[in-house]
Amino acid sequence: MAQSAFPNSPNSSLVSEIESSVTNRLSFRARWPELLKQARQIQPPIGPESYIHLWERCRDQFQPDSPLTPIWFPDDGDLEQSNVRRWMGELGMEKYSEFHQWTVSSRVAFWTEAIQKVGVQFNQEPTQILNDSDGAAKAIWLDQARLNIVESCFSAPPTDIAILFQKPGSPIQRQSYGELRERANRVANSLVNAGFKPGDAIAVVMPMTAWSVAIYLGIVLAGCSVVSIADSFAAPEIATRLTIANAKLVLAYDHQNRAGKKLPLFSKVTAATEIPAIVLNTDEELSCLLRPQDIAWTDFLAAETKFDSVDCASNATINILFSSGTTGDPKAIPWNHTTPIKCATDGYCHQNIHPGDVCAWPTNLGWMMGPWLIFASLMNKATLALYEDVPMGVEFGAFIQEAEVTMLGVVPTIVKAWEASGCMNDLDWSNIKCFSSTGESSQASTMIFLSALAKIKPIIEYCGGTEIGGGYVSSVDVLPNVPAAFNSPAVGLDFLLIDPIEHNLSEQGEVFLVPPSIGLSERLINRDHFETYYAETPRLPNAPQLRRHGDYFRKFSTADGPVFEAGGRADDTMNLGGIKISSAEIERVLNQVEPVTESAAVSYAPSHGPNQLIVFAVLSRETEMDQLRNEMNQALKMELNPLFKVHSIESVSAMPRTASGKVMRRKLRAQIEPEQN
């Protein structure tokens, strides 16, 4: 038996004692849960390194050649608390595969029950749950229904806590469902008093705070649509999104307090547009001068706390979000009153959200996970936990501990920072029931570390998109949890993997969704929706109409069913720090930097650390590369986002191209990956 990896730990003898019992069993499935139970009882508690060490010892003893070894198995208690398991029981089903097949083969039955479980409230019931008489690509959900989906966010008792939030250096504050509803009503009254009408587009450029949640809900209550713009964007990108959405008003904070710094926000809005703005003060007083057309938040906000929500058609727009395509401008994707049903159902089934749970996910209203978190939490009668500063340090971890968060969502880049600094290692996250990860591809070692921070809890990998309203592939808590892998297509949705060369079904290939499903976008504001998602998709024998998505996945067979691993984007879109961006948007900026005549941007995922932006450049003259990289980074900061940084530049005489003249970025990636390993 090898010496314990932690001989100086006060618990090292106990860890070694547990290690010594590893060889007493022949089954990893039987032995690991038993070891884990013993490890959780050690006093004083052992740290994440010890949990990782024990799991690796057990894995190496019993499954040394398996790359898909689970880190967590559901026990009887977990299954008893599982929303999916309970639903399966109601249907008399024992196998999860049978349940998922029912969700996609009996769509009307599944979504009818899902609508009931997440508490959707109608003013007028739909004549049909699904009208697909014109085909899957033109499916209509909740045909002829009338509702305002915000009403479905307030079915919890008004005294229950809707939001826990904390500003840096201040105690946690609590806001009840009743108080949140009053705030949202005040926002809706303010918009009506200012002359805005149902259908008007109201932009929100602000971080995720308690007030921004109320503002989001209030805009939808008034029958208007939220234009979601991330607060990290530079002025030109804000301007592009305001123009595309035809926004009539902007709400923004004067500045943000981030990691001890005051970052300007309203000044970016004024540089982007002449549209009137409502400006909220981050601190006690406004820190900026307003233009004649602008109004301070305290002067705008109505006192009246009663408001009758505007009755809307089910397909009326509630939110305009943006997702990068393969051309310069971002796709503008409208969400309607049915989309939050997808958010809430995914949260119910995949993140296993219950009434009274506390859900935290560092995100922003500019990205789909911000609105997703609002609907998935509130429609399931849970509590949102918002930390109003960066999530990189121990202060955020202490908030998660004190708020007793039960579901913590992450972007892998954040977890890598925690792992590198060790800032979360001594905290008590035992209230967490599960983690969830999205935004970029995970690495197994990073997810193992994350699981160990909460004494080994499942990590629900969650992959989808703004145009899906949630995920198309995820994990469920009734099956073993494999680090950095997915164990199920999302409920109510299925997909096929198509080989990009042979154009047939494959164990690895490009993802094509099998519609219809609630949540799938029905139109785009600045694109042809059918051309974007349905035109020229593969036609397989006896297969339905497929919908293009663009991810590349691998499928593996295990004793518990299929397991999926992400392989990046099949097209030229990349994820940088959890933000989806097209190569074209990056290249548009970099091509303006002297002496660049042409550039090609690709991302590379190293074994450790965040994804890296690698730029291939054709240069008009010799230049000093460090200086060029600094100039590129400055351009990206000013034109796109300060989070985007060039890692390295590769000078080339010409770009590899297809016969039609398209740059072959896969060939460029192939040049750097062996060098970077």
Helices and strands as residue ranges (DSSP letters): H 12-20, G 22-24, H 28-40, H 48-62, H 76-80, H 83-91, H 96-105, H 107-117, E 128-131, G 136-138, E 140-143, E 146-147, G 149-153, E 161-166, E 173-176, H 177-193, E 201-205, H 210-221, E 225-228, H 235-245, E 249-253, E 255-258, E 261-264, H 266-272, E 277-280, E 295-296, H 297-300, E 312-313, E 317-323, E 331-336, H 339-349, E 358-360, H 369-378, E 383-387, H 394-402, E 407-410, H 412-421, E 434-437, H 444-453, E 459-461, E 463-465, E 470-474, E 488-489, E 494-498, E 508-514, H 529-533, E 547-558, E 561-569, E 573-576, E 579-582, H 583-590, E 596-604, E 612-619, H 625-639, E 646-651, H 665-676
